[in-house]
Amino acid sequence: MKPKGRPPLPAVVECPHTDRKRGARSGLCQNCYRLRWTQQNRERQRAAGARYRDKNPERYKQQKKEYRERNREKLRASDRQKRRRQNGAEATTELRSGVCPICQVDREKLFLDHDHSSGLTRGWICNRCNAGLGSLGDNVEGVRRALAYLEAFYAKSSGH
């Protein structure tokens, strides 16, 4: 199982940047020094971040919101890949062709459907059925209400 958080940073043994000014004690350029310091002080940095979030909850919330707005597409792509990895589906954006399990129509394109609340993938369905599920609230109760509505109509119309 992978550890949570960011992937490990590359180890900095010596500075490969010959064109940059180096610190007298470390022998590293400023970027390499910061990278090495981050590696050696990860817990200290996390604690400082937690203290900042505790002292400035509103400012932190605003910064987080601005980051999400600036990086919306990047975050969506990351979430899609994460969901697919968690559910055993291939981490690909390729579309499939085949028969939709809901409408039973052979389609050129099927899309990977997922539950918005849990992020779990449900399977490959056509775009029309996916939109239909979304319109019905993406839940069983919405589908049941739609079924009851149609059954009531057909019961009434066949009675006349």
C-alpha positions as CSV (number, residue, x, y, z in Angstrom):
1,M,0.0,0.0,0.0
2,K,1.3,3.4,-0.9
3,P,2.0,6.0,1.8
4,K,-0.4,9.0,1.8
5,G,0.8,12.4,0.7
6,R,3.1,13.6,-2.0
7,P,5.6,11.3,-3.7
8,P,9.1,11.5,-2.2
9,L,11.4,14.2,-3.6
10,P,14.6,13.3,-5.4
11,A,17.5,13.0,-3.0
12,V,19.9,15.9,-3.2
13,V,23.5,14.8,-2.7
14,E,25.3,17.4,-4.6
15,C,24.2,20.4,-6.7
16,P,24.2,19.8,-10.4
17,H,23.7,23.5,-11.2
18,T,27.1,24.8,-12.1
19,D,25.9,28.2,-13.2
20,R,24.3,29.1,-9.8
21,K,25.7,30.8,-6.8
22,R,26.3,28.4,-4.0
23,G,26.1,28.7,-0.2
24,A,29.4,28.6,1.6
25,R,28.5,26.0,4.2
26,S,26.2,23.7,2.2
27,G,27.8,23.9,-1.3
28,L,24.4,23.9,-2.8
29,C,22.5,26.4,-4.8
30,Q,19.4,27.9,-3.2
31,N,16.9,25.6,-4.9
32,C,18.9,22.4,-4.0
33,Y,19.4,23.6,-0.4
34,R,15.6,24.2,0.0
35,L,14.9,20.8,-1.5
36,R,17.3,19.0,0.8
37,W,16.0,21.0,3.8
38,T,12.4,20.0,2.9
39,Q,13.5,16.3,2.8
40,Q,15.2,16.5,6.1
41,N,12.5,18.4,7.9
42,R,9.2,17.0,6.6
43,E,7.6,16.5,10.0
44,R,8.6,20.0,11.1
45,Q,7.0,21.4,7.9
46,R,3.8,19.5,8.5
47,A,3.6,20.8,12.0
48,A,4.1,24.4,10.8
49,G,1.4,23.9,8.2
50,A,-1.0,22.6,10.9
51,R,-0.3,25.5,13.1
52,Y,-0.9,27.9,10.3
53,R,-4.3,26.3,9.4
54,D,-5.3,26.4,13.1
55,K,-4.4,30.1,13.5
56,N,-5.9,31.2,10.1
57,P,-8.8,29.0,9.2
58,E,-10.6,31.5,7.1
59,R,-7.5,32.6,5.2
60,Y,-6.6,28.9,4.7
61,K,-10.1,28.2,3.4
62,Q,-9.9,31.1,1.0
63,Q,-6.4,30.0,-0.3
64,K,-7.7,26.5,-0.8
65,K,-10.7,27.7,-2.7
66,E,-8.5,29.9,-5.0
67,Y,-6.2,27.0,-5.6
68,R,-9.1,24.7,-6.6
69,E,-10.4,27.4,-9.0
70,R,-7.0,27.9,-10.6
71,N,-6.3,24.1,-10.9
72,R,-9.8,22.8,-11.6
73,E,-8.9,20.6,-14.6
74,K,-5.8,19.2,-13.0
75,L,-7.7,18.2,-9.9
76,R,-10.5,16.6,-11.9
77,A,-8.1,14.5,-13.9
78,S,-6.3,13.5,-10.7
79,D,-9.6,12.5,-9.0
80,R,-10.7,10.5,-12.0
81,Q,-7.5,8.5,-12.1
82,K,-7.6,8.0,-8.3
83,R,-11.2,6.6,-8.5
84,R,-10.3,4.3,-11.3
85,R,-7.2,2.9,-9.4
86,Q,-9.3,2.4,-6.3
87,N,-12.0,0.5,-8.2
88,G,-9.6,-1.7,-10.2
89,A,-10.6,0.0,-13.5
90,E,-7.8,0.9,-15.8
91,A,-6.5,4.4,-15.4
92,T,-7.4,5.5,-18.9
93,T,-9.7,8.0,-20.5
94,E,-10.3,5.7,-23.5
95,L,-13.9,5.2,-24.4
96,R,-15.3,1.8,-25.1
97,S,-17.8,0.6,-27.7
98,G,-20.5,-2.1,-27.1
99,V,-24.0,-2.6,-25.8
100,C,-25.2,-0.3,-23.0
101,P,-26.4,-2.4,-20.1
102,I,-29.3,0.0,-19.4
103,C,-30.9,0.7,-22.8
104,Q,-29.5,-2.4,-24.5
105,V,-28.4,-0.4,-27.6
106,D,-25.1,-1.1,-29.4
107,R,-23.2,2.2,-29.1
108,E,-19.9,3.4,-30.5
109,K,-19.0,5.1,-27.3
110,L,-19.6,4.0,-23.7
111,F,-18.5,6.1,-20.8
112,L,-17.2,5.0,-17.4
113,D,-20.1,5.8,-14.9
114,H,-19.3,6.5,-11.3
115,D,-21.2,7.3,-8.1
116,H,-20.6,10.9,-7.2
117,S,-20.9,10.5,-3.4
118,S,-18.4,7.6,-3.0
119,G,-16.4,8.0,-6.2
120,L,-16.8,4.2,-7.0
121,T,-17.2,3.2,-10.6
122,R,-20.4,1.5,-11.6
123,G,-19.5,0.4,-15.1
124,W,-19.6,1.4,-18.8
125,I,-22.9,3.0,-20.1
126,C,-23.9,5.2,-23.0
127,N,-24.0,9.0,-22.7
128,R,-27.8,9.2,-22.9
129,C,-28.3,6.7,-20.0
130,N,-25.6,8.5,-18.0
131,A,-27.4,11.8,-18.4
132,G,-30.7,10.1,-17.5
133,L,-29.3,8.7,-14.3
134,G,-27.9,12.2,-13.5
135,S,-31.3,13.8,-14.2
136,L,-33.0,11.3,-11.8
137,G,-30.6,12.3,-9.0
138,D,-28.1,9.5,-9.5
139,N,-30.0,7.3,-6.9
140,V,-32.4,4.4,-6.7
141,E,-35.2,6.6,-5.3
142,G,-35.2,8.9,-8.3
143,V,-35.4,5.9,-10.7
144,R,-38.3,4.4,-8.6
145,R,-40.2,7.7,-8.8
146,A,-39.8,7.8,-12.6
147,L,-40.9,4.2,-12.9
148,A,-44.0,4.8,-10.7
149,Y,-44.8,7.9,-12.8
150,L,-44.6,5.8,-16.1
151,E,-46.6,2.9,-14.6
152,A,-49.3,5.3,-13.4
153,F,-49.6,6.8,-16.9
154,Y,-49.8,3.4,-18.7
155,A,-52.3,2.1,-16.1
156,K,-54.5,5.1,-16.6
157,S,-54.2,5.1,-20.5
158,S,-54.9,1.4,-20.9
159,G,-58.0,1.7,-18.7
160,H,-59.8,4.1,-21.2
